[in-house]
């Protein structure tokens, strides 16, 4: 079973489109990739915008699989935590996750899994502002005219420890000199560091310094390896390389919602995210140093990553139950069983939490699965702590701004 997350990534990626994301974000992601292809950016798989998106998704799932907690995640969906409070009965101890294991897998989902998807989307959104900066630096003759933007794992840098190469900066501005073949060389004209969360300028500068240091020791671009005697750092008279820091915006997701009644059923609609700025913000803070603020916010990127995480959980659950569903779920298809398992195990995890931090994370996941991040992450009691959200709470909040216990959408 532990091989499931390793094999499902490429298979799942081949089936998805940009509609995995909300409409406005999907349009911007698609536009960023089209712009990259139009202006000669290099991607690991650059056949089309959709191929690049699918590769980024498969790579994110690959990083999830490489984590040591991936097998525990599969057990979380198949065996799950014990479905009550109190001690786990002796007869079930070998058939359920321990509380320590439940804590570990919730942290894995909440942090690592979400961050893998969030990083993939943010890196794509960084392509357009980096292209704009590249073209401006070329006009000013601060980078070679033949320099191109290389995105993500199109470039690998010398590993921090040991031999070989590992992923380096998020985006590189490089000029490859390919002729004659025996004397190939490369100019490292710039590096971009992309963050999907807020980060102090000093930390960003430190990370960029490390990327340049690794690039100086060696690069692998496609199938070509460059070693120090073939690498030139910077360009122009000053030999200063371009340094780009990219962060998300700070605007919050809309908290407004409404109910729609159709055919005797009640449907929740949460207002879609809409960036207030028409474009990314690019601030020049030095001759070759730039700070970019994406038009998409941290909250919006988190919400997108949560949605991708829940989609992945459901799909993995579907694979697990494709060989057969439990007797109690006999009327469910494997897809329905996967969805049911994801929601049910997140609920049981709340019952097994032992600390306030564990409890808050488990509630955030369960609430967001059912109601989306804008509402689920922000349903809080008068003390500011998250509480479990139920449909009747939203009825009360819609009527008076709070539920009967004083909880509200913060």
N, C-alpha and C positions, 0 to 999 in steps of 0.2 A: 504493500500500500504506500510506502514512503516514496515510491517513484512517481506517484500520481502528479504531485506538484511540479516535478521536473519535466514530465511529458505533456502536461496539459497546456503549458504556456504557449508554445508555438501553435498547437492545435486550436486553442481558443482564439488566439490572435488572428488566425485566418478567417474567423467567422464574424468579427466585429467591424463596425464602421464608426464614423464620427458621432452617430446617434447614441453611442455609449455615454456621451456628455450632454449636458443641457444645451439647448439650441444656440444661445449667444456665445457660450464658451467654445462649443464645437466649431462655430463659424470662424472664431479667431484662431483656433488651433489649426484648422484647415488653411486659413489665409496665411498663417506664418510659414507653414510648410510649402505652400505654393510659391511664396515670395523667395524662400530659400532656394527652391529649384530654379526659379526664374533668374536669380542673380548668381548662380553658380556655387552655392554652398554645397559642401560635401557631407553626405550622411553615410552611415554604415550600409543602409539599403536605400538607395536613392532612385528606385524605379518610378515611384509616384508618391504623391502626398499620402495616400492611403497605405502604401507599403511601408513608408517611414513610420507612420502612426502605429501600425501593427507591430513593427519591429520594436518600437519603444515600449509598447505594452508587453510583448514577450520578454524583453530584457528585464522589465520590472518584476514580472512573475519569476524569472530566473533568479533574481536577487532574493526573492522571497523563499524560493526553494533552497538556496544555498545556506540559509540561516539554520542553525541547529535545532530550532524549535518547529520546523516544518512538519516532522512526523507527529509531534504533539498536536498540532493544528488539525491534522487528519483525524486523530483520535477524538478531538473535541467535537468534530462533526458526526462521528460514528458512535462513540461511546458516551461522550458528554460528561459534564459534572453530575454529582449526585443531585437528584431532583427535589431536595428538601433541605431544611436547616438541620442542625444537629449532627451527631456522629453518623458516618457512613456504615450501614449494616455490614457485618462480616461477609455475608454472602455476595455483596456487591462490590467489595473493595477492589477486586481484580477486574471488574467490569466498568468501573467509572474512573474518571480522573481524580487524583488527590487534590486537595485544596491548593497545595503548592503548584501542581501542574496547571490547575485552572488559572491561578494568578499569572503564571508564566505565559500562557497562551493568550490571555486577555491583553497583557502588555505587548505581546507579539503583534496582535491584530491592531491595537490602538496606536502603537508607535511605528514599528518596523513596516508592517504591511501598508498602512496608510501612507507613510513617508515614501515608500517605493513608488507608489502610483502618483503621489503629489509631485515628487521630484521629476518624474517623466514628463508630466504636463507642463510644469514650470519651465523646464529646459527648452521645450518646443516654443513656448511663448517668447522666450528670450531671443529667438532667431532674428525677428524683424528689427528690433532696436540695434542688435549687434551688426546687422547688415548696413543699417543707416550710418552707424559710427565708422564702420570699415570704409564706406564710400567717401565719407567726409575726410578721414585720415589720408586716403589715397589722393584726394584733391589737394591736400596740403603737403603732399609728398612726405608724409611721416611713416607710411608703410609702402612697400613695393606695389607697383600698379598691377602686378600679376598675383598679388596676395588674395587668398580666398578664405572663406569662413568654413571651419570644420566643426561639426556638431557631435557632441556626445562621444560614443565609443568608436567614431571614425578615427580617433587619435588615442593612442596609449602612450603613457610616459614611463620612464624608468621607475621601477618599483621602489617604494620608500625603504623596504628592507629586502635583502637578498637580490638575486639576479632576476632578469626578466622584466616584463612590462605589466602595468596595471592602469586602470582608468585614471586619467589625470584631471586637468581642468574641464569645466563643463563645455566650453567652446574655445577654440583656438583660431587665431588669425595667422596663417602660415603661407609662405611662398616657397614652393618646391622647385628646385633647379634640377631638371631631369636629364640634361644633356651636357656632355656625353655621359652615357650610362655608367661608366666606371667611376665617374666623379660626381655622383649625385650629392646634393647638399640641400639644406633647408634653412629658411629664416623664420624664427619665431617672432612674429611682429606684434603679437598680442594674445592675451588670455582673458577669458571672462569667467567669473564665479557667480553662480546663480543660487539664490536662496529662496525657498518657499515660505520662509519665516523671517521675522525681524532679527537683525544682526548688527552689532556695533561696527562702525567703520574700521576700528583698529583690528578687529578680528578678521574682517574681510581682507584688509591689506596683508595680514599675516598669512592667510590662506593663499592669496595670490603669490606672495613671496615663495611659498613652498611649491606651488605649481611651476613657477619659473625655475626654481632650483632643480626640480625633477626633470623638467624639459631639457635643461642644460646638460644633464647626464645621459639623456638618450630618449628617442621618440620612435614609435612605430606608427606609420601612416599607411593604412591598407596593409599590403604585404611587404612594404619597404621599411627597414630598420635604419635609423640614423644615429650615429654615435658622436661623441663630443667634437671630434675633429671635423665633422660635417655639419655642425649646428652653429648658426649665428644668432645671437640674442639681440633683439632690437634692430632698428633701421634708422637711416638718416644720420645727420651729423651728430646728434646727441646720443644715438644708440639707445634711445628710450623705447621700450615696448609699450604698446597700448594696454591699459589696465581697465577692465570694465567690471563693476559690481552691480548686480541686478537683484532687486528686492520686490516683494509684492506691495500693493497699496494697502491702506488701512481701513477703508470703508467697510461697514458691517453688512451682512446679508439682511434683506428685508425680513421683518418678523410678521408682516401682515398676512392674514389667511382668511379664507372663506369656505363655506360648505356649499356643495351643489347636490341637489336631489334629483336622481334619475331612476325611473323604473322601480321605485320603492327603496332605492339604495342611497346612501349618503357618501359623497366623495369629498375629500379634503383637497383644497388647492392653496398652495403657498405661493406668494408673489415671487416671480423669478428674479434672479440677480441681474442687475443692470449697472455696469460700471458708469460712474458719473463723468469720467474723463473720456473724451473721444479717442485718445491715443495714449501710448506710453509716454512717460516723462523722461527726458534725457538731460542730465545736468553735467556740464563740463567743469571739473574741479581742478584741473591742471592741464598742461599742454597735451598730455597723452592719457589723462585719467578721467574716467566717466563714471557717474552713478545713475543708474536707470531705475525708475519706479514703474513697474508694469501697471497697466490699467486694471488688471484683475487683482483682487485683494486676497490677503491671507485666508480670511473666512471663506471666500468663494472657492479657493483652491482646496481648502480642507474639505468642503462639502463635496466637491467633485471627486476627491480621493476616497472619501467615505463611500460614495456611490459606487465607485469602481471596486472597492474592497468588498462590499456586500454582493455585488455581481459575481465577483470571483468566488466568494464563499458559497453562493448558490450553485455555481457551475461545478465546483469541486464536490459539493454534496450530491449533485446529480450523477457525477461519475461514480462516487462511492455507492450510491443506491441503484445503479444501473443493473447490478447483479441480482437485485431483489430488495424490496422494501419490507420493513417490519410488519408483522401481522396487523398491528393497530392502524397501520397506514395503507392497508391493502387496496384502498380505492384511489390512492395517489399514484401519479406517474413518477418516474425518477426525478424529473424536474421539480415537481411539486414537493416531493420528499426532500430534495435539496434545500428548497426555500423554507420548508417547515423546520428542518434540522437547524438551519442557521438561526432562525428567530428563537426557537425553543431553547437551544443551548446557550444563547446569549442571556435569556431569561434565567435559566438555572444558575448561570455564573454569578448573577447578582446575589443569589441565596447563599453562595459559598464564600463571599468576600469576608476578609477578617480585618481589614484596615479601611479607614475613610478614603484613602487614595484609591485603593482597589475598587471600592464600592462606587466611587464617582466615575471611574473609567468604565466599569461594566454598565452603569446606568446610561452613560453617554452613548455607548454602542447600541444598547437595546432601544433607547428612545429614538436615536437617529435612524436606525433600521426601519422603524415603523412610521416616523413622522418627518424625516429629513433633518439635516443638521441645524438649520435655522431655528426650528422649534425644539428639537430633541436635545441639542447641546445646551440650550438656554432656558429650559424650564426649571425654575429655582424657587426654593422656599424663602421665607422672610430672612433667613440667616445667610442666604446666598448659595446654599448647597443644592446640587441637582436632586430632583425627585423623579420617580417613575411617572411617565406621562400616559394618560389614558384619554380616550375620545371625549368622555364627559368633562374632563378638565378643560378642554378647548371650548366646549359649549359654555361653560361658566366664565372663562376668560373672555370669550366673545361678548358675553352679556355685561360683564362688570369689570373686566381688566384683570381679575384674579379668580382663582378657584376658591372653594369653601374653606380651604386651609391657608389661604393667603399666598399661594404660589402663583407665579406669573412668568411670562416669557420676558426674560431680562434683555 
